[in-house]
Amino acid sequence: MPISALHDRWQRLEDEEKLAAFRAMDLEDAEEFFSQLAARDTAELLMLLPAHSRKPWMRMLAPDDAADLLQEVDAEQRGELLALLDEANRKEVSVLLAYAEDDAGGLMSTRFARVRPDMRVDEALLYLRRQAQHLETIYYVYVLDGAQHLLGVATLRELFTAPSHSVVRDVMCDEVVSVFEEMDQEAVSRLFRHYSFLAVPVVDDQKRMKGIVTMDDIVDVVDEEATEDAQKFGGMEALDEPYLEIAFWSMLKKRGGWLSALFLGEMLTATAMSYFEAEIAKAVVLALFVPLIISSGGNSGSQASTLVIRAMALGEVRMRDAFRVVRRELAAGLALGGLLGVIGLMRIVLWQRMFHTYGTAAGPNAGLIGATVAFSLIGVVLFGTLAGSMLPLLLRKLGFDPASASAPFVATLVDVTGLVIYFTVASVVLGGTLL
Amino acid sequence: MPISALHDRWQRLEDEEKLAAFRAMDLEDAEEFFSQLAARDTAELLMLLPAHSRKPWMRMLAPDDAADLLQEVDAEQRGELLALLDEANRKEVSVLLAYAEDDAGGLMSTRFARVRPDMRVDEALLYLRRQAQHLETIYYVYVLDGAQHLLGVATLRELFTAPSHSVVRDVMCDEVVSVFEEMDQEAVSRLFRHYSFLAVPVVDDQKRMKGIVTMDDIVDVVDEEATEDAQKFGGMEALDEPYLEIAFWSMLKKRGGWLSALFLGEMLTATAMSYFEAEIAKAVVLALFVPLIISSGGNSGSQASTLVIRAMALGEVRMRDAFRVVRRELAAGLALGGLLGVIGLMRIVLWQRMFHTYGTAAGPNAGLIGATVAFSLIGVVLFGTLAGSMLPLLLRKLGFDPASASAPFVATLVDVTGLVIYFTVASVVLGGTLL
């Protein structure tokens, strides 16, 4: 199929190639192609077209798609494109634009199927059949009273299989799961995850129905949220645009900000180490294990924070689970720290025996150095898992996004503490011999 | 609504509480509740019930749900539960169980709506109306010939709005997007993302239709894949189970394996540093900046690998984009390295002026030390961004999962190189003064 192939290649084409390819299609193909583009690509294609030929394409879009598209262009273009719509649609699109993009209200479509409770089922089906063209979905039919209050919902399937002469009120389900306009899209997507809905109604605080959010919007949301979380966890601001498409300077700002902040935090390691300069001067061998020790703390912290962030995103872990998480991570930290400690101790003692890696000065004390490293690892890994697992919960408590408890953030936090732990253990274990 | 409240609390209840809560419901509520549980919870609840009362519940499940459930129990229980089904269903479930869980075939339902191409639309609607009870969805109707070859598809909406006397063949769309049985679920979910389908047909290599994968299965897949990727990126094996539910030892194995592997890799830092022991002994001040330098490389690498892994998962970046990625990251690495270099230089020179942080020996050379740190940062950050962005592409090329290019993995890779870069720069810049 040429259209789907073109879809795949679309983002790699130059502007003129896009325009030429689009114009080469017959009208039916062009309409199908246009309706399947992502909002960003639709906006771009529309702006490539000469101004006078934009109107029919703009009018082809459903209001929620038009609203999505208008969020991708700048304010001036938005006004121009909005002016291409007819009165009724312009009003509807403007209302949708007023919602924050990440609210249920910003995701919703106002073109839902509505019937009255006292309609007969065959009347309702006939009515649906006539309206079908203009609706986002006809598979859920919402039952509203005269003041638009949501009384119930029936699936097309239920209406379809009910006796023709029965009344909608008797077929509908009156326990409707609905969301408020201001509900965050992440919460809405958790709802979809929980129930297997195709669509969910959006209501205001008077239970008046405003629109529906459909499943296909939610797959995009789930992807979007996962991308945001991943990028925050990677130690940067969420890009909000595809990697290969975002302007270089915008990307640099989103990465440079966090990178500089982490760098400033990491400078504390230089300060911490300067307190132990005398110890390092006496036993240079201590410096050799600094990267090993602090990175182990960072790695174990990164594991713990990933687990907790992801479990929080899926609703598996909540604030009240904090104590259970602490208990798990305390045990895990001790076990994992012990594991690394044993490996580290063995490696140092064996290498010294076999290769005299650590020179003649430190050589006779290889066992003690190994013990220093081993005890430090237990402490650092334990601290890493605890800090990594608690930080996301703490951030949520303070009103921040738990996903900001990134691998680099946790590592920075653990590095400074790790150094203090390491040199403190060293001065206890090596006091009187090397120090 | 008591049922949805119970759903939310479900995983926190003890076994006896679950059983008591379930038994307290009237039959209709119990059926609704049961049908909305996740496969894992359904399996658990079923095994809590006494053996003689399992049959009606087991028979309530659609074949694909039954197959999901059976994948959650051990082999012995699987046989027992399978025996509770009637002949026809048992056969169907066994077929589904034979597919790998992560294939399109493992996700699919065999209860789809099928009609013949020469049926009249009103006949087809009547037929659907009778079958509706037993079908996964009636919203897509598949048109098959006598040998089950997929000829076309019509939405219920299309049939519903078509003239009653027209023939299915004239209403259906004959360019059907379908997937093969063995297609990986991640690829299937990318397809759903691309088109806004409610369901997609699964065919074998003869184009014979085997079943459908529905949108609600895909939301779960998208979540699952994002969780796996996040956990791999956090530097561990994917848990495959909820964090608070996985057995402690299973979790420890999945974390301990990677943590030990990273630890062994990180040991190379000790080896690398031992080559520079003489330099450290001469200028202990050099050791102070080791954590700062290597962590900056790790952080910039973690940013780059997150971006590329996520863009690959969404299909935005493919192998052939490697060159564009390199070009972007080369520029980003130089810019970000320069930024950190300037901050580092200023901080070292200022602190020395104000607090004489770096002692009297190194003091007069604070400018040179600052220059060493600054140049090293440029090199290390550049190396970090390049390694972080290329590693996921390289892993894909070698047949591994790009998400394994975790923050800790990249950091370990960059740490060793970072040390070499740092001490090499130091010996060039400080040669003749401090070294």
HADDOCK unambig.tbl for C-alpha pairs under 7 A between the chains (distance, minus, plus):
assign (segid A and resid 36 and name CA) (segid B and resid 195 and name CA) 6.59 0.50 0.50
assign (segid A and resid 129 and name CA) (segid B and resid 160 and name CA) 6.28 0.50 0.50
assign (segid A and resid 129 and name CA) (segid B and resid 161 and name CA) 5.54 0.50 0.50
assign (segid A and resid 160 and name CA) (segid B and resid 129 and name CA) 6.30 0.50 0.50
assign (segid A and resid 161 and name CA) (segid B and resid 129 and name CA) 5.55 0.50 0.50
assign (segid A and resid 193 and name CA) (segid B and resid 219 and name CA) 6.74 0.50 0.50
assign (segid A and resid 193 and name CA) (segid B and resid 220 and name CA) 6.92 0.50 0.50
assign (segid A and resid 195 and name CA) (segid B and resid 36 and name CA) 6.50 0.50 0.50
assign (segid A and resid 196 and name CA) (segid B and resid 216 and name CA) 5.70 0.50 0.50
assign (segid A and resid 216 and name CA) (segid B and resid 196 and name CA) 5.74 0.50 0.50
assign (segid A and resid 219 and name CA) (segid B and resid 193 and name CA) 6.74 0.50 0.50
assign (segid A and resid 219 and name CA) (segid B and resid 219 and name CA) 6.11 0.50 0.50
assign (segid A and resid 220 and name CA) (segid B and resid 193 and name CA) 6.95 0.50 0.50
assign (segid A and resid 226 and name CA) (segid B and resid 226 and name CA) 6.26 0.50 0.50
assign (segid A and resid 227 and name CA) (segid B and resid 310 and name CA) 6.45 0.50 0.50
assign (segid A and resid 230 and name CA) (segid B and resid 230 and name CA) 6.72 0.50 0.50
assign (segid A and resid 230 and name CA) (segid B and resid 306 and name CA) 6.65 0.50 0.50
assign (segid A and resid 231 and name CA) (segid B and resid 306 and name CA) 6.04 0.50 0.50
assign (segid A and resid 231 and name CA) (segid B and resid 307 and name CA) 6.65 0.50 0.50
assign (segid A and resid 234 and name CA) (segid B and resid 302 and name CA) 5.45 0.50 0.50
assign (segid A and resid 234 and name CA) (segid B and resid 303 and name CA) 4.95 0.50 0.50
assign (segid A and resid 234 and name CA) (segid B and resid 306 and name CA) 5.47 0.50 0.50
assign (segid A and resid 235 and name CA) (segid B and resid 299 and name CA) 6.99 0.50 0.50
assign (segid A and resid 235 and name CA) (segid B and resid 303 and name CA) 5.90 0.50 0.50
assign (segid A and resid 236 and name CA) (segid B and resid 303 and name CA) 6.53 0.50 0.50
assign (segid A and resid 242 and name CA) (segid B and resid 316 and name CA) 6.94 0.50 0.50
assign (segid A and resid 243 and name CA) (segid B and resid 307 and name CA) 6.68 0.50 0.50
assign (segid A and resid 243 and name CA) (segid B and resid 311 and name CA) 6.41 0.50 0.50
assign (segid A and resid 252 and name CA) (segid B and resid 332 and name CA) 6.65 0.50 0.50
assign (segid A and resid 256 and name CA) (segid B and resid 336 and name CA) 6.14 0.50 0.50
assign (segid A and resid 260 and name CA) (segid B and resid 340 and name CA) 6.41 0.50 0.50
assign (segid A and resid 263 and name CA) (segid B and resid 296 and name CA) 6.59 0.50 0.50
assign (segid A and resid 266 and name CA) (segid B and resid 292 and name CA) 5.64 0.50 0.50
assign (segid A and resid 267 and name CA) (segid B and resid 292 and name CA) 6.13 0.50 0.50
assign (segid A and resid 269 and name CA) (segid B and resid 291 and name CA) 6.49 0.50 0.50
assign (segid A and resid 269 and name CA) (segid B and resid 292 and name CA) 6.64 0.50 0.50
assign (segid A and resid 270 and name CA) (segid B and resid 288 and name CA) 4.88 0.50 0.50
assign (segid A and resid 270 and name CA) (segid B and resid 289 and name CA) 5.51 0.50 0.50
assign (segid A and resid 270 and name CA) (segid B and resid 292 and name CA) 6.94 0.50 0.50
assign (segid A and resid 273 and name CA) (segid B and resid 288 and name CA) 5.40 0.50 0.50
assign (segid A and resid 274 and name CA) (segid B and resid 288 and name CA) 6.22 0.50 0.50
assign (segid A and resid 277 and name CA) (segid B and resid 284 and name CA) 6.85 0.50 0.50
assign (segid A and resid 280 and name CA) (segid B and resid 284 and name CA) 6.93 0.50 0.50
assign (segid A and resid 281 and name CA) (segid B and resid 281 and name CA) 6.41 0.50 0.50
assign (segid A and resid 281 and name CA) (segid B and resid 284 and name CA) 6.12 0.50 0.50
assign (segid A and resid 284 and name CA) (segid B and resid 277 and name CA) 6.84 0.50 0.50
assign (segid A and resid 284 and name CA) (segid B and resid 280 and name CA) 6.93 0.50 0.50
assign (segid A and resid 284 and name CA) (segid B and resid 281 and name CA) 6.10 0.50 0.50
assign (segid A and resid 287 and name CA) (segid B and resid 287 and name CA) 6.58 0.50 0.50
assign (segid A and resid 288 and name CA) (segid B and resid 270 and name CA) 4.89 0.50 0.50
assign (segid A and resid 288 and name CA) (segid B and resid 273 and name CA) 5.41 0.50 0.50
assign (segid A and resid 288 and name CA) (segid B and resid 274 and name CA) 6.23 0.50 0.50
assign (segid A and resid 289 and name CA) (segid B and resid 270 and name CA) 5.51 0.50 0.50
assign (segid A and resid 291 and name CA) (segid B and resid 269 and name CA) 6.49 0.50 0.50
assign (segid A and resid 291 and name CA) (segid B and resid 291 and name CA) 6.47 0.50 0.50
assign (segid A and resid 292 and name CA) (segid B and resid 266 and name CA) 5.66 0.50 0.50
assign (segid A and resid 292 and name CA) (segid B and resid 267 and name CA) 6.14 0.50 0.50
assign (segid A and resid 292 and name CA) (segid B and resid 269 and name CA) 6.63 0.50 0.50
assign (segid A and resid 292 and name CA) (segid B and resid 270 and name CA) 6.93 0.50 0.50
assign (segid A and resid 296 and name CA) (segid B and resid 263 and name CA) 6.59 0.50 0.50
assign (segid A and resid 299 and name CA) (segid B and resid 408 and name CA) 5.56 0.50 0.50
assign (segid A and resid 302 and name CA) (segid B and resid 234 and name CA) 5.46 0.50 0.50
assign (segid A and resid 303 and name CA) (segid B and resid 234 and name CA) 4.96 0.50 0.50
assign (segid A and resid 303 and name CA) (segid B and resid 235 and name CA) 5.90 0.50 0.50
assign (segid A and resid 303 and name CA) (segid B and resid 236 and name CA) 6.56 0.50 0.50
assign (segid A and resid 306 and name CA) (segid B and resid 230 and name CA) 6.68 0.50 0.50
assign (segid A and resid 306 and name CA) (segid B and resid 231 and name CA) 6.06 0.50 0.50
assign (segid A and resid 306 and name CA) (segid B and resid 234 and name CA) 5.47 0.50 0.50
assign (segid A and resid 307 and name CA) (segid B and resid 231 and name CA) 6.67 0.50 0.50
assign (segid A and resid 307 and name CA) (segid B and resid 243 and name CA) 6.67 0.50 0.50
assign (segid A and resid 310 and name CA) (segid B and resid 227 and name CA) 6.47 0.50 0.50
assign (segid A and resid 311 and name CA) (segid B and resid 243 and name CA) 6.41 0.50 0.50
assign (segid A and resid 316 and name CA) (segid B and resid 242 and name CA) 6.94 0.50 0.50
assign (segid A and resid 332 and name CA) (segid B and resid 252 and name CA) 6.65 0.50 0.50
assign (segid A and resid 336 and name CA) (segid B and resid 256 and name CA) 6.15 0.50 0.50
assign (segid A and resid 340 and name CA) (segid B and resid 260 and name CA) 6.41 0.50 0.50
assign (segid A and resid 407 and name CA) (segid B and resid 407 and name CA) 6.76 0.50 0.50
assign (segid A and resid 408 and name CA) (segid B and resid 299 and name CA) 5.57 0.50 0.50
